[in-house]
Amino acid sequence: MNRTLMDDDLNEWEVFATTGRYGSPDHARVMFRCLSDPGERARAAVIDGDKSDAEALVANRSADELKAMMARADTLD
């Protein structure tokens, strides 16, 4: 499950759920990847739960809630 949202600077972001490899202890994350500016680094927000919880979050949260989550997310290297 993925969806897109637009930030206040009119950049379009892809939002999707991910986790580590099967059986790994990595937590589920919600990823944010900028589609309109390839120079913008991706961001990740760790959540409690597994990938299905992250997918439900992406599917059910409003765009404003996802933008707030993106603002708190860690920028990836």
Backbone as XML, in Angstrom:
<?xml version="1.0"?>
<chain id="A" units="angstrom">
  <residue number="1" name="MET">
    <atom name="N" x="0.854" y="-1.182" z="0.000"/>
    <atom name="CA" x="0.000" y="0.000" z="0.000"/>
    <atom name="C" x="0.889" y="1.229" z="0.000"/>
  </residue>
  <residue number="2" name="ASN">
    <atom name="N" x="0.649" y="2.103" z="-0.931"/>
    <atom name="CA" x="1.322" y="3.389" z="-0.910"/>
    <atom name="C" x="0.332" y="4.459" z="-1.331"/>
  </residue>
  <residue number="3" name="ARG">
    <atom name="N" x="0.676" y="5.664" z="-1.024"/>
    <atom name="CA" x="-0.132" y="6.801" z="-1.457"/>
    <atom name="C" x="0.774" y="8.000" z="-1.605"/>
  </residue>
  <residue number="4" name="THR">
    <atom name="N" x="0.241" y="9.054" z="-2.153"/>
    <atom name="CA" x="1.039" y="10.260" z="-2.326"/>
    <atom name="C" x="0.388" y="11.405" z="-1.574"/>
  </residue>
  <residue number="5" name="LEU">
    <atom name="N" x="1.230" y="12.367" z="-1.213"/>
    <atom name="CA" x="0.734" y="13.593" z="-0.592"/>
    <atom name="C" x="1.610" y="14.741" z="-1.040"/>
  </residue>
  <residue number="6" name="MET">
    <atom name="N" x="1.089" y="15.949" z="-0.895"/>
    <atom name="CA" x="1.817" y="17.140" z="-1.282"/>
    <atom name="C" x="2.123" y="17.948" z="-0.030"/>
  </residue>
  <residue number="7" name="ASP">
    <atom name="N" x="3.391" y="18.370" z="0.097"/>
    <atom name="CA" x="3.767" y="19.161" z="1.264"/>
    <atom name="C" x="3.465" y="20.638" z="1.018"/>
  </residue>
  <residue number="8" name="ASP">
    <atom name="N" x="3.792" y="21.469" z="1.988"/>
    <atom name="CA" x="3.488" y="22.897" z="1.891"/>
    <atom name="C" x="4.311" y="23.607" z="0.820"/>
  </residue>
  <residue number="9" name="ASP">
    <atom name="N" x="5.435" y="22.982" z="0.393"/>
    <atom name="CA" x="6.267" y="23.542" z="-0.673"/>
    <atom name="C" x="5.883" y="22.996" z="-2.046"/>
  </residue>
  <residue number="10" name="LEU">
    <atom name="N" x="4.752" y="22.302" z="-2.112"/>
    <atom name="CA" x="4.204" y="21.713" z="-3.335"/>
    <atom name="C" x="5.065" y="20.584" z="-3.898"/>
  </residue>
  <residue number="11" name="ASN">
    <atom name="N" x="5.862" y="19.946" z="-3.039"/>
    <atom name="CA" x="6.576" y="18.734" z="-3.432"/>
    <atom name="C" x="5.646" y="17.547" z="-3.235"/>
  </residue>
  <residue number="12" name="GLU">
    <atom name="N" x="5.686" y="16.609" z="-4.179"/>
    <atom name="CA" x="4.870" y="15.406" z="-4.070"/>
    <atom name="C" x="5.711" y="14.294" z="-3.439"/>
  </residue>
  <residue number="13" name="TRP">
    <atom name="N" x="5.144" y="13.628" z="-2.435"/>
    <atom name="CA" x="5.833" y="12.575" z="-1.694"/>
    <atom name="C" x="5.079" y="11.260" z="-1.812"/>
  </residue>
  <residue number="14" name="GLU">
    <atom name="N" x="5.834" y="10.182" z="-2.001"/>
    <atom name="CA" x="5.280" y="8.836" z="-1.922"/>
    <atom name="C" x="5.417" y="8.383" z="-0.471"/>
  </residue>
  <residue number="15" name="VAL">
    <atom name="N" x="4.359" y="7.798" z="0.066"/>
    <atom name="CA" x="4.348" y="7.311" z="1.446"/>
    <atom name="C" x="4.043" y="5.819" z="1.399"/>
  </residue>
  <residue number="16" name="PHE">
    <atom name="N" x="4.885" y="5.018" z="2.058"/>
    <atom name="CA" x="4.663" y="3.571" z="2.054"/>
    <atom name="C" x="5.242" y="2.936" z="3.311"/>
  </residue>
  <residue number="17" name="ALA">
    <atom name="N" x="4.791" y="1.725" z="3.595"/>
    <atom name="CA" x="5.236" y="0.972" z="4.769"/>
    <atom name="C" x="6.362" y="0.031" z="4.379"/>
  </residue>
  <residue number="18" name="THR">
    <atom name="N" x="7.281" y="-0.185" z="5.313"/>
    <atom name="CA" x="8.371" y="-1.127" z="5.085"/>
    <atom name="C" x="8.846" y="-1.680" z="6.421"/>
  </residue>
  <residue number="19" name="THR">
    <atom name="N" x="9.657" y="-2.700" z="6.346"/>
    <atom name="CA" x="10.281" y="-3.285" z="7.530"/>
    <atom name="C" x="11.569" y="-3.948" z="7.091"/>
  </residue>
  <residue number="20" name="GLY">
    <atom name="N" x="12.313" y="-4.462" z="8.029"/>
    <atom name="CA" x="13.538" y="-5.180" z="7.696"/>
    <atom name="C" x="13.224" y="-6.518" z="7.061"/>
  </residue>
  <residue number="21" name="ARG">
    <atom name="N" x="14.267" y="-7.275" z="6.797"/>
    <atom name="CA" x="14.084" y="-8.604" z="6.226"/>
    <atom name="C" x="13.248" y="-9.468" z="7.150"/>
  </residue>
  <residue number="22" name="TYR">
    <atom name="N" x="12.595" y="-10.467" z="6.575"/>
    <atom name="CA" x="11.747" y="-11.375" z="7.342"/>
    <atom name="C" x="12.531" y="-11.961" z="8.513"/>
  </residue>
  <residue number="23" name="GLY">
    <atom name="N" x="11.952" y="-11.893" z="9.690"/>
    <atom name="CA" x="12.571" y="-12.442" z="10.884"/>
    <atom name="C" x="13.575" y="-11.524" z="11.553"/>
  </residue>
  <residue number="24" name="SER">
    <atom name="N" x="13.843" y="-10.366" z="10.959"/>
    <atom name="CA" x="14.798" y="-9.445" z="11.581"/>
    <atom name="C" x="14.103" y="-8.653" z="12.684"/>
  </residue>
  <residue number="25" name="PRO">
    <atom name="N" x="14.874" y="-8.149" z="13.645"/>
    <atom name="CA" x="14.265" y="-7.404" z="14.745"/>
    <atom name="C" x="13.942" y="-5.950" z="14.403"/>
  </residue>
  <residue number="26" name="ASP">
    <atom name="N" x="14.192" y="-5.538" z="13.158"/>
    <atom name="CA" x="13.933" y="-4.151" z="12.780"/>
    <atom name="C" x="12.453" y="-3.816" z="12.929"/>
  </residue>
  <residue number="27" name="HIS">
    <atom name="N" x="12.195" y="-2.620" z="13.406"/>
    <atom name="CA" x="10.817" y="-2.158" z="13.560"/>
    <atom name="C" x="10.245" y="-1.755" z="12.204"/>
  </residue>
  <residue number="28" name="ALA">
    <atom name="N" x="8.938" y="-1.759" z="12.129"/>
    <atom name="CA" x="8.263" y="-1.278" z="10.921"/>
    <atom name="C" x="8.476" y="0.228" z="10.811"/>
  </residue>
  <residue number="29" name="ARG">
    <atom name="N" x="8.484" y="0.705" z="9.578"/>
    <atom name="CA" x="8.685" y="2.132" z="9.327"/>
    <atom name="C" x="7.691" y="2.613" z="8.279"/>
  </residue>
  <residue number="30" name="VAL">
    <atom name="N" x="7.381" y="3.883" z="8.365"/>
    <atom name="CA" x="6.658" y="4.562" z="7.298"/>
    <atom name="C" x="7.700" y="5.403" z="6.578"/>
  </residue>
  <residue number="31" name="MET">
    <atom name="N" x="7.827" y="5.166" z="5.276"/>
    <atom name="CA" x="8.832" y="5.845" z="4.463"/>
    <atom name="C" x="8.188" y="6.981" z="3.679"/>
  </residue>
  <residue number="32" name="PHE">
    <atom name="N" x="8.963" y="8.036" z="3.498"/>
    <atom name="CA" x="8.539" y="9.197" z="2.721"/>
    <atom name="C" x="9.617" y="9.452" z="1.670"/>
  </residue>
  <residue number="33" name="ARG">
    <atom name="N" x="9.245" y="9.389" z="0.390"/>
    <atom name="CA" x="10.200" y="9.585" z="-0.702"/>
    <atom name="C" x="9.658" y="10.671" z="-1.619"/>
  </residue>
  <residue number="34" name="CYS">
    <atom name="N" x="10.463" y="11.703" z="-1.842"/>
    <atom name="CA" x="10.031" y="12.826" z="-2.669"/>
    <atom name="C" x="10.073" y="12.439" z="-4.144"/>
  </residue>
  <residue number="35" name="LEU">
    <atom name="N" x="8.939" y="12.570" z="-4.808"/>
    <atom name="CA" x="8.835" y="12.234" z="-6.222"/>
    <atom name="C" x="9.167" y="13.414" z="-7.123"/>
  </residue>
  <residue number="36" name="SER">
    <atom name="N" x="8.971" y="14.630" z="-6.637"/>
    <atom name="CA" x="9.146" y="15.796" z="-7.490"/>
    <atom name="C" x="10.533" y="16.419" z="-7.382"/>
  </residue>
  <residue number="37" name="ASP">
    <atom name="N" x="11.314" y="16.066" z="-6.369"/>
    <atom name="CA" x="12.664" y="16.606" z="-6.196"/>
    <atom name="C" x="13.607" y="15.470" z="-5.818"/>
  </residue>
  <residue number="38" name="PRO">
    <atom name="N" x="14.315" y="14.895" z="-6.793"/>
    <atom name="CA" x="15.183" y="13.759" z="-6.495"/>
    <atom name="C" x="16.326" y="14.098" z="-5.541"/>
  </residue>
  <residue number="39" name="GLY">
    <atom name="N" x="16.628" y="15.362" z="-5.362"/>
    <atom name="CA" x="17.676" y="15.766" z="-4.428"/>
    <atom name="C" x="17.223" y="15.758" z="-2.977"/>
  </residue>
  <residue number="40" name="GLU">
    <atom name="N" x="15.937" y="15.701" z="-2.760"/>
    <atom name="CA" x="15.378" y="15.663" z="-1.396"/>
    <atom name="C" x="15.575" y="14.260" z="-0.832"/>
  </residue>
  <residue number="41" name="ARG">
    <atom name="N" x="16.211" y="14.173" z="0.325"/>
    <atom name="CA" x="16.490" y="12.852" z="0.901"/>
    <atom name="C" x="15.231" y="12.228" z="1.490"/>
  </residue>
  <residue number="42" name="ALA">
    <atom name="N" x="15.173" y="10.914" z="1.384"/>
    <atom name="CA" x="14.035" y="10.161" z="1.928"/>
    <atom name="C" x="14.015" y="10.276" z="3.443"/>
  </residue>
  <residue number="43" name="ARG">
    <atom name="N" x="12.863" y="10.033" z="4.014"/>
    <atom name="CA" x="12.676" y="10.097" z="5.467"/>
    <atom name="C" x="11.976" y="8.835" z="5.939"/>
  </residue>
  <residue number="44" name="ALA">
    <atom name="N" x="12.197" y="8.489" z="7.199"/>
    <atom name="CA" x="11.579" y="7.286" z="7.767"/>
    <atom name="C" x="11.114" y="7.572" z="9.183"/>
  </residue>
  <residue number="45" name="ALA">
    <atom name="N" x="9.919" y="7.106" z="9.509"/>
    <atom name="CA" x="9.370" y="7.203" z="10.863"/>
    <atom name="C" x="9.151" y="5.788" z="11.379"/>
  </residue>
  <residue number="46" name="VAL">
    <atom name="N" x="9.825" y="5.441" z="12.476"/>
    <atom name="CA" x="9.668" y="4.119" z="13.088"/>
    <atom name="C" x="8.355" y="4.106" z="13.854"/>
  </residue>
  <residue number="47" name="ILE">
    <atom name="N" x="7.614" y="3.005" z="13.731"/>
    <atom name="CA" x="6.355" y="2.877" z="14.459"/>
    <atom name="C" x="6.370" y="1.600" z="15.287"/>
  </residue>
  <residue number="48" name="ASP">
    <atom name="N" x="5.518" y="1.545" z="16.275"/>
    <atom name="CA" x="5.313" y="0.312" z="17.025"/>
    <atom name="C" x="4.445" y="-0.606" z="16.178"/>
  </residue>
  <residue number="49" name="GLY">
    <atom name="N" x="4.755" y="-1.876" z="16.187"/>
    <atom name="CA" x="3.964" y="-2.835" z="15.432"/>
    <atom name="C" x="4.733" y="-3.399" z="14.264"/>
  </residue>
  <residue number="50" name="ASP">
    <atom name="N" x="4.029" y="-4.178" z="13.447"/>
    <atom name="CA" x="4.664" y="-4.815" z="12.298"/>
    <atom name="C" x="4.259" y="-4.095" z="11.011"/>
  </residue>
  <residue number="51" name="LYS">
    <atom name="N" x="4.647" y="-4.681" z="9.880"/>
    <atom name="CA" x="4.388" y="-4.026" z="8.604"/>
    <atom name="C" x="2.902" y="-3.832" z="8.349"/>
  </residue>
  <residue number="52" name="SER">
    <atom name="N" x="2.068" y="-4.766" z="8.772"/>
    <atom name="CA" x="0.626" y="-4.601" z="8.549"/>
    <atom name="C" x="0.091" y="-3.402" z="9.326"/>
  </residue>
  <residue number="53" name="ASP">
    <atom name="N" x="0.654" y="-3.137" z="10.515"/>
    <atom name="CA" x="0.259" y="-1.945" z="11.274"/>
    <atom name="C" x="0.688" y="-0.680" z="10.531"/>
  </residue>
  <residue number="54" name="ALA">
    <atom name="N" x="1.894" y="-0.702" z="9.963"/>
    <atom name="CA" x="2.376" y="0.453" z="9.201"/>
    <atom name="C" x="1.526" y="0.669" z="7.955"/>
  </residue>
  <residue number="55" name="GLU">
    <atom name="N" x="1.139" y="-0.418" z="7.288"/>
    <atom name="CA" x="0.284" y="-0.296" z="6.103"/>
    <atom name="C" x="-1.083" y="0.279" z="6.459"/>
  </residue>
  <residue number="56" name="ALA">
    <atom name="N" x="-1.638" y="-0.150" z="7.581"/>
    <atom name="CA" x="-2.929" y="0.386" z="8.029"/>
    <atom name="C" x="-2.810" y="1.871" z="8.343"/>
  </residue>
  <residue number="57" name="LEU">
    <atom name="N" x="-1.700" y="2.257" z="8.942"/>
    <atom name="CA" x="-1.472" y="3.664" z="9.263"/>
    <atom name="C" x="-1.440" y="4.491" z="7.979"/>
  </residue>
  <residue number="58" name="VAL">
    <atom name="N" x="-0.696" y="4.032" z="6.978"/>
    <atom name="CA" x="-0.613" y="4.751" z="5.702"/>
    <atom name="C" x="-1.993" y="4.846" z="5.051"/>
  </residue>
  <residue number="59" name="ALA">
    <atom name="N" x="-2.761" y="3.781" z="5.116"/>
    <atom name="CA" x="-4.070" y="3.753" z="4.463"/>
    <atom name="C" x="-5.108" y="4.612" z="5.176"/>
  </residue>
  <residue number="60" name="ASN">
    <atom name="N" x="-5.020" y="4.704" z="6.504"/>
    <atom name="CA" x="-6.112" y="5.299" z="7.276"/>
    <atom name="C" x="-5.858" y="6.700" z="7.815"/>
  </residue>
  <residue number="61" name="ARG">
    <atom name="N" x="-4.633" y="7.140" z="7.845"/>
    <atom name="CA" x="-4.358" y="8.487" z="8.358"/>
    <atom name="C" x="-4.664" y="9.536" z="7.305"/>
  </residue>
  <residue number="62" name="SER">
    <atom name="N" x="-5.021" y="10.715" z="7.770"/>
    <atom name="CA" x="-5.282" y="11.823" z="6.849"/>
    <atom name="C" x="-3.957" y="12.359" z="6.306"/>
  </residue>
  <residue number="63" name="ALA">
    <atom name="N" x="-4.041" y="13.123" z="5.232"/>
    <atom name="CA" x="-2.839" y="13.727" z="4.656"/>
    <atom name="C" x="-2.154" y="14.630" z="5.674"/>
  </residue>
  <residue number="64" name="ASP">
    <atom name="N" x="-2.924" y="15.378" z="6.461"/>
    <atom name="CA" x="-2.331" y="16.259" z="7.473"/>
    <atom name="C" x="-1.600" y="15.461" z="8.549"/>
  </residue>
  <residue number="65" name="GLU">
    <atom name="N" x="-2.163" y="14.329" z="8.953"/>
    <atom name="CA" x="-1.498" y="13.481" z="9.949"/>
    <atom name="C" x="-0.203" y="12.898" z="9.389"/>
  </residue>
  <residue number="66" name="LEU">
    <atom name="N" x="-0.223" y="12.497" z="8.118"/>
    <atom name="CA" x="0.994" y="11.967" z="7.504"/>
    <atom name="C" x="2.045" y="13.055" z="7.336"/>
  </residue>
  <residue number="67" name="LYS">
    <atom name="N" x="1.630" y="14.278" z="7.004"/>
    <atom name="CA" x="2.594" y="15.381" z="6.897"/>
    <atom name="C" x="3.230" y="15.680" z="8.249"/>
  </residue>
  <residue number="68" name="ALA">
    <atom name="N" x="2.452" y="15.618" z="9.318"/>
    <atom name="CA" x="3.007" y="15.822" z="10.659"/>
    <atom name="C" x="3.994" y="14.709" z="11.002"/>
  </residue>
  <residue number="69" name="MET">
    <atom name="N" x="3.672" y="13.481" z="10.621"/>
    <atom name="CA" x="4.589" y="12.359" z="10.851"/>
    <atom name="C" x="5.874" y="12.560" z="10.049"/>
  </residue>
  <residue number="70" name="MET">
    <atom name="N" x="5.747" y="13.027" z="8.809"/>
    <atom name="CA" x="6.918" y="13.267" z="7.969"/>
    <atom name="C" x="7.816" y="14.343" z="8.581"/>
  </residue>
  <residue number="71" name="ALA">
    <atom name="N" x="7.217" y="15.359" z="9.184"/>
    <atom name="CA" x="8.001" y="16.425" z="9.812"/>
    <atom name="C" x="8.835" y="15.896" z="10.974"/>
  </residue>
  <residue number="72" name="ARG">
    <atom name="N" x="8.364" y="14.845" z="11.644"/>
    <atom name="CA" x="9.094" y="14.258" z="12.771"/>
    <atom name="C" x="10.025" y="13.123" z="12.346"/>
  </residue>
  <residue number="73" name="ALA">
    <atom name="N" x="9.923" y="12.685" z="11.099"/>
    <atom name="CA" x="10.681" y="11.519" z="10.623"/>
    <atom name="C" x="12.170" y="11.832" z="10.508"/>
  </residue>
  <residue number="74" name="ASP">
    <atom name="N" x="12.976" y="10.779" z="10.615"/>
    <atom name="CA" x="14.426" y="10.902" z="10.462"/>
    <atom name="C" x="14.785" y="10.934" z="8.983"/>
  </residue>
  <residue number="75" name="THR">
    <atom name="N" x="15.711" y="11.825" z="8.623"/>
    <atom name="CA" x="16.213" y="11.879" z="7.256"/>
    <atom name="C" x="17.231" y="10.765" z="7.066"/>
  </residue>
  <residue number="76" name="LEU">
    <atom name="N" x="17.120" y="10.047" z="5.965"/>
    <atom name="CA" x="18.033" y="8.936" z="5.692"/>
    <atom name="C" x="19.286" y="9.437" z="4.982"/>
  </residue>
  <residue number="77" name="ASP">
    <atom name="N" x="20.386" y="8.756" z="5.214"/>
    <atom name="CA" x="21.657" y="9.110" z="4.556"/>
    <atom name="C" x="21.680" y="8.643" z="3.132"/>
  </residue>
</chain>
